[in-house]
Amino acid sequence: MTRIAHIFRELVRNLYRNAGTALASILSMTLLFLLFDLFWIAAGTSDRFYRELLSEIEVEVYIDGTVADSSVALLSRRILSTEGVFTATYVSREDARAKLADLVDMDLLVRYEDNNPLPRSFLVRIQPEYLNSTDLAAMQSEFQNMDGISEIYYGREWLKKAEDTKSVFLEIGLVLGLLILGTVLVSSTNSIRLMTRVRAVGFRQMMLLGAGRLFVSFPFIIEGFLIGGVSAVAGWLIVLYGSTRIQFSQIEIVFPTTDEMVIFCAIAALLGGISGYFGVRKLLKE
């Protein structure tokens, strides 16, 4: 109990004597974590928007004009048996004519009641896990090998650009996360290193009296742990407060779950503890 009391007494003494340094460290780390929190929210929101856009993708499979109407049902079953297909809605020539009329707000085929030139087709909806360029390209090849299919269309170029944009966004997030991680480590380590220099003589005396390195460094490890945890919590409190003051009517903002926030704060606290060890490590080697 005496050792534990000493550790916490040293912790309080360090924070009291170096309140300005500790506060500056908390503020700088809070800003860094806040930046990461906002990017996390932006990534989650854009991912939700991306998945909603993908869910609206439909593959248009056009039927060859030589295929008899009696063979459409068989063709429909073959399409539905394809891996990744969710539904296949048949669009007759009359349905296509009605859609065209709705699109241009007038019937362009008034004189073609008996000889409608529009093609028949299937509107194929895809299961969410197959909504990517690779699977859709494989599905397109499978459709093209079916007898009676003349053409397949879906937003291939748009999908490829969307996937490339998402990939770039993820790479930026990874780089940003690594930069914040490195900056937090350096900032916290330097702050604690400044605190240890003030008490360098006392540390050496304690070590000469037989105190272990871990015992001497433990108050600073706990201090780094507290600074990291408090900074992470402060960042999320700012975000949550801002969410109650700012509302977006057109965009649904996606926040991490409470469990994810707690895990993030725990990792930030652990990161602070590691930086606390690095901050006092040089002194212990002297």
C-alpha positions in Angstrom: 0.0 0.0 0.0 2.9 2.3 0.8 4.3 1.9 -2.8 0.9 2.5 -4.3 0.4 5.6 -2.2 3.8 6.9 -3.3 3.0 6.3 -6.9 -0.2 8.3 -6.8 1.4 11.0 -4.6 4.1 11.4 -7.3 1.4 11.5 -10.0 -0.5 14.3 -8.3 2.7 16.2 -7.6 3.8 16.0 -11.2 0.5 17.2 -12.5 0.4 20.0 -9.9 3.9 21.2 -10.5 3.6 20.9 -14.3 0.0 21.9 -14.8 0.7 24.1 -17.7 2.6 21.5 -19.6 0.0 18.8 -18.9 -2.8 21.2 -20.0 -1.0 22.0 -23.2 -0.5 18.3 -23.9 -4.2 17.6 -23.3 -5.3 20.5 -25.6 -3.0 19.5 -28.4 -3.9 15.8 -28.2 -7.6 16.7 -28.0 -7.3 18.7 -31.3 -5.6 15.7 -32.9 -8.2 13.2 -31.7 -11.0 15.6 -32.7 -9.6 15.7 -36.2 -9.5 11.9 -36.3 -13.0 11.7 -34.9 -14.4 14.0 -37.6 -12.7 12.0 -40.3 -14.1 8.8 -38.8 -17.6 10.2 -38.9 -17.1 11.5 -42.5 -15.8 8.1 -43.5 -18.8 6.3 -42.0 -21.3 8.8 -43.5 -19.7 8.5 -47.0 -19.7 4.7 -46.7 -23.4 4.7 -45.9 -24.1 7.0 -48.8 -21.9 4.8 -51.1 -23.8 1.6 -50.1 -27.2 3.3 -50.7 -26.1 4.4 -54.2 -24.9 0.8 -54.9 -28.2 -0.6 -53.7 -29.9 1.3 -56.6 -27.8 -0.3 -59.3 -29.8 -2.5 -61.7 -28.4 -4.6 -64.5 -30.4 -4.2 -67.7 -30.4 -7.5 -69.6 -31.9 -7.0 -73.1 -33.6 -10.0 -74.8 -32.8 -10.7 -78.5 -35.7 -9.9 -80.8 -35.8 -13.4 -82.2 -36.7 -14.9 -78.9 -40.3 -15.9 -78.7 -42.5 -14.7 -75.8 -43.0 -18.3 -74.7 -39.3 -18.6 -74.1 -39.1 -15.6 -71.8 -40.0 -17.6 -68.7 -37.2 -20.1 -69.3 -34.8 -17.2 -69.8 -36.0 -15.7 -66.6 -35.3 -18.8 -64.6 -31.8 -19.1 -66.0 -31.0 -15.5 -65.0 -32.4 -16.1 -61.5 -30.2 -19.1 -61.1 -27.1 -17.0 -61.6 -25.1 -16.6 -58.4 -25.6 -13.1 -56.9 -28.9 -12.4 -58.6 -31.6 -11.2 -56.2 -34.6 -10.5 -58.5 -35.2 -10.3 -62.3 -38.2 -8.2 -63.3 -39.4 -8.7 -66.9 -40.0 -5.5 -68.9 -42.2 -6.1 -71.9 -42.3 -3.9 -75.0 -45.5 -2.2 -73.6 -43.8 -1.6 -70.3 -40.8 -0.1 -72.0 -43.1 2.1 -74.1 -44.8 3.4 -70.9 -41.5 4.1 -69.2 -40.3 6.0 -72.3 -43.5 8.1 -72.3 -43.0 8.9 -68.6 -39.4 9.9 -69.3 -40.1 12.4 -72.1 -43.6 13.2 -71.0 -45.2 12.2 -74.3 -45.8 9.0 -76.3 -43.3 8.8 -79.1 -44.7 5.5 -80.4 -48.3 6.5 -81.2 -48.2 4.9 -84.7 -46.4 1.8 -83.6 -49.0 0.0 -81.5 -48.8 -3.2 -83.6 -45.0 -3.0 -84.3 -43.4 -1.7 -81.1 -39.6 -1.4 -81.9 -38.5 -1.2 -78.2 -36.6 -4.3 -76.9 -37.8 -6.5 -74.1 -35.6 -6.8 -71.1 -35.0 -7.9 -67.5 -34.2 -5.5 -64.7 -31.9 -7.5 -62.5 -31.2 -6.5 -58.9 -28.0 -7.8 -57.4 -27.4 -9.0 -53.9 -25.4 -6.4 -51.9 -22.2 -8.5 -51.5 -21.9 -8.9 -55.3 -22.2 -5.1 -56.0 -18.6 -4.6 -57.1 -16.8 -4.4 -60.4 -15.3 -7.8 -60.3 -18.5 -9.8 -59.6 -20.6 -7.7 -61.9 -18.1 -8.2 -64.8 -18.2 -12.0 -64.1 -22.0 -11.9 -64.0 -22.1 -9.9 -67.3 -20.0 -12.6 -69.0 -22.3 -15.3 -67.7 -25.4 -13.4 -69.1 -23.7 -12.9 -72.4 -23.2 -16.7 -72.8 -26.9 -17.3 -72.5 -28.8 -17.9 -75.7 -31.4 -15.1 -76.3 -29.5 -12.3 -74.6 -28.5 -9.5 -76.9 -27.0 -6.8 -74.6 -26.2 -6.2 -71.0 -25.9 -2.7 -69.5 -25.1 -1.3 -66.0 -23.1 1.7 -64.9 -19.7 0.1 -65.2 -17.7 3.3 -65.5 -19.5 5.0 -62.7 -19.0 1.9 -60.4 -15.3 1.8 -61.2 -14.9 5.5 -60.5 -16.8 5.1 -57.2 -14.7 2.2 -56.1 -11.5 4.1 -57.0 -12.7 7.1 -55.0 -13.5 5.0 -52.0 -10.1 3.4 -52.2 -8.3 6.8 -52.3 -10.5 7.9 -49.3 -9.4 4.8 -47.3 -5.8 5.4 -48.1 -6.0 9.0 -47.0 -7.7 7.8 -43.8 -4.8 5.3 -43.2 -2.2 7.9 -43.7 -4.0 10.4 -41.5 -4.4 7.8 -38.8 -0.7 7.0 -38.8 0.2 10.7 -38.8 -2.0 11.3 -35.8 -0.6 8.3 -34.0 2.9 9.5 -34.5 2.1 13.1 -33.5 0.3 11.9 -30.4 3.3 9.8 -29.4 5.8 12.5 -30.0 3.8 15.3 -28.3 3.0 13.2 -25.2 6.5 11.9 -25.0 8.1 15.3 -25.2 5.7 16.7 -22.6 6.5 14.0 -20.1 10.2 14.3 -20.9 10.0 17.9 -19.9 8.4 17.0 -16.6 11.0 14.3 -15.8 13.9 16.8 -16.2 12.6 18.9 -13.4 12.9 15.9 -11.0 16.0 14.2 -12.5 18.0 14.6 -9.3 15.3 13.0 -7.2 15.0 10.1 -9.6 18.7 9.3 -9.4 18.6 9.4 -5.6 15.6 7.0 -5.5 17.4 4.6 -7.8 20.6 4.8 -5.7 18.4 3.8 -2.7 17.3 0.7 -4.6 14.1 1.8 -6.3 13.4 -0.1 -9.5 13.1 1.5 -12.9 9.5 0.5 -13.3 8.6 1.9 -9.8 10.2 5.2 -10.7 8.6 5.4 -14.1 5.1 4.2 -13.1 3.7 7.7 -12.1 4.6 9.0 -15.6 3.1 6.0 -17.3 -0.1 6.6 -15.4 0.1 10.3 -16.3 0.4 9.5 -20.0 -2.4 7.1 -19.7 -4.7 9.8 -18.1 -3.7 12.5 -20.6 -4.4 10.2 -23.5 -7.7 9.0 -22.2 -8.9 12.5 -21.1 -7.9 13.9 -24.5 -9.8 11.2 -26.4 -12.9 11.6 -24.2 -12.8 15.4 -24.6 -12.6 15.0 -28.4 -15.8 12.8 -28.5 -17.6 15.2 -26.0 -16.9 18.1 -28.4 -18.3 16.0 -31.3 -21.4 14.9 -29.5 -22.1 18.5 -28.3 -21.7 19.7 -31.8 -24.1 17.1 -33.1 -26.8 18.5 -30.8 -26.2 22.1 -32.1 -25.8 21.4 -35.8 -28.4 19.5 -37.8 -28.2 18.3 -41.4 -31.6 17.8 -43.1 -30.3 16.3 -46.3 -27.6 14.0 -45.0 -27.8 11.3 -42.3 -24.6 11.6 -40.2 -23.3 8.2 -39.2 -21.6 8.2 -35.7 -19.5 5.3 -34.3 -21.3 3.2 -31.7 -20.8 3.8 -28.0 -18.7 0.6 -27.8 -16.5 1.8 -30.6 -16.0 5.2 -28.9 -15.1 3.5 -25.6 -12.6 1.2 -27.3 -11.1 4.2 -29.1 -10.7 6.1 -25.8 -9.1 3.0 -24.2 -6.6 2.6 -27.1 -5.8 6.4 -26.8 -5.2 6.0 -23.1 -2.9 3.0 -23.7 -1.1 5.0 -26.3 -0.6 7.8 -23.8 0.8 5.2 -21.3 3.3 4.0 -23.9 4.4 7.6 -24.6 4.8 8.1 -20.8 7.2 5.2 -20.7 9.2 6.6 -23.7 9.2 10.0 -22.0 11.0 8.7 -18.9 13.0 6.0 -20.6 16.0 8.3 -21.5 16.3 9.5 -17.9 16.3 5.9 -16.6 19.2 5.0 -18.9 21.4 7.8 -17.5 
